[in-house]
């Protein structure tokens, strides 16, 4: 029996359809990760705050999220080195 797993873009699609028809979606008990350092930020929230004029499209945000999931990172602190100023080069290889 063939099974199709629900992907995150399906939830987004359902949310958009509900919004267009005046409906709402409620997700109970959602997990929110703890910040690892002072002033730590969600990587995806940082992407969402990039102005449109800098060329960040929906497609690029989707691709950035795919890379983020592959790297298994959630916050900026997951990527940067100990001093918090540069991205650890090993992170580009998923290490």
Phi, psi and omega in degrees: 000127181277133179237138176252122180281146179285123178260163184299330180290339175293319179296318178299318179299314179298318179300315180296319179296318178298316180300317180296335182253016178076013179267175179223159176236134179238126178246117185268146175056045178284144181275131176240121183292150177281146175284143186268337182220164172299139178067017177290151182224153173292134180298316182292326175295324177297316178298320182292340180269359177287128181298146180302327183294347178272009172084015179274107182264171176301321180297320179289325177294319177300315179295318178300321179292322176299317178294318179300317179294320179297320179285345182060051178237149181239316183244167178300324180298334177292338184260325190278163178281187186301324182279350176076013184255335182227155177281130178297121183303330178297335181295334179293340178259006180079019181267000000 
